Amino acid sequence: MYFNHATAGALIMKPIMKKYDGLFTAKEKTALWFIGITSGVLPDFDIAYSVIKNLEDHRSFVTHGFFLYLLAFLVIYGFSYFQKKDEFGRKFFKVAAAVFLFGITTHLLIDSIIGGVAVFAPFYPKVFGFDLHIEQNGGNRLTQYLLSEYMILEFVLLFMFLIFLKGKEYFVPRFLSLFYFLIAAVSFVLVSLSFF
């Protein structure tokens, strides 16, 4: 999936934020939304490298493996033991670690369904998942993707996002998700038209 990792991250964050609704300040909630949504798109930050190196698949990199993010989870969780203040304290870092891992897991699960990921990278580079069946020759990748069956999932996730995150209380997650959505759409168009 190319466009809706951020909206999927926001959707997975909603029940988590509801569970901890009264425990965090407004600043902490904003930070948690940012962590959850950004971690939903974080593995795709390697696309810049793949474009520079003119590589066809970025999902076999360590950025699409679970090990790197498990280490980051442990570091973030470890910070909780050194926090003594109330705001952005122990409970915040524990939940932030979980939110980070949920966002990453959402991204990796979606990518494994539509294309595959090297979940065991850097130890084992084999990509596990389903093939996108988008040919690189004979047409533009953007057009091929927009006409593929995977656009159904893109539309479903965007529709669910727009339905389930309504109202003023969801301004921050809506803004962040739509910001990342716009970046993904523009990047995909530019990369598709330039390199594929």
Residue pairs with C-beta under 8 A, 6 or more apart in sequence:
1 8
1 110
1 111
1 114
1 150
1 153
1 154
1 157
2 145
2 154
2 184
2 185
2 188
3 154
3 158
3 181
3 184
3 185
3 188
4 153
4 154
4 157
4 158
4 161
4 181
4 184
5 40
5 41
5 44
5 106
5 107
5 110
5 180
5 184
6 37
6 40
6 41
6 176
6 177
6 178
6 179
6 180
6 181
6 184
7 157
7 158
7 160
7 161
7 177
7 178
7 181
8 40
8 106
8 107
8 110
8 157
8 161
9 36
9 37
9 38
9 39
9 40
9 41
9 103
9 106
9 107
9 177
10 33
10 36
10 37
10 40
10 161
10 165
10 173
10 174
10 176
10 177
11 157
11 160
11 161
11 164
11 165
12 36
12 40
12 102
12 103
12 106
13 32
13 33
13 36
13 37
13 99
13 102
13 103
13 173
14 164
14 165
14 170
14 173
16 32
16 36
16 95
16 98
16 99
16 102
17 29
17 32
17 33
20 32
20 95
23 91
24 32
24 91
24 92
24 95
25 87
27 87
27 88
28 87
28 88
28 92
29 172
30 172
31 88
31 92
31 96
32 92
32 95
32 96
32 99
33 172
33 173
33 176
34 172
34 176
35 96
35 99
35 100
35 103
36 99
36 100
36 102
36 103
37 103
37 173
37 176
37 177
37 180
38 103
38 176
38 180
39 69
39 99
39 100
39 101
39 102
39 103
39 104
39 107
40 103
40 104
40 106
40 107
40 180
41 107
41 180
41 184
42 63
42 69
42 103
42 104
42 107
43 63
43 64
43 104
43 107
43 108
43 111
43 117
44 58
44 63
44 107
44 184
45 63
46 58
46 61
46 63
46 64
47 58
47 187
47 191
49 55
49 58
49 61
50 56
50 57
50 58
50 61
51 191
51 195
54 195
56 136
57 127
58 64
59 111
59 115
59 116
59 117
59 118
59 127
60 118
60 121
60 125
60 127
61 118
61 121
62 68
62 118
62 121
62 122
64 108
64 111
64 117
64 118
64 119
64 121
65 117
65 118
65 119
65 120
65 121
65 122
65 123
66 104
66 108
66 119
66 120
67 120
67 121
67 122
67 123
68 121
68 122
69 100
69 101
69 104
70 101
72 100
73 97
73 98
73 100
73 101
74 97
76 93
76 96
76 97
76 100
77 93
77 94
77 97
79 93
80 89
80 90
80 91
80 92
80 93
80 94
80 97
81 90
83 89
83 90
83 92
83 93
108 117
108 119
110 153
111 117
111 129
112 119
112 128
112 129
112 130
113 129
113 130
113 153
114 129
114 130
114 132
114 150
114 153
115 129
115 130
115 131
115 132
116 127
116 128
116 129
116 130
116 131
117 127
117 128
117 129
118 124
118 125
118 126
118 127
118 128
119 128
120 126
132 145
132 148
132 150
133 148
134 141
134 144
134 145
134 148
135 144
136 196
140 192
140 193
140 196
141 192
141 196
142 188
142 189
142 192
142 193
142 196
145 151
145 188
145 192
158 181
161 177
165 173
165 174
165 177
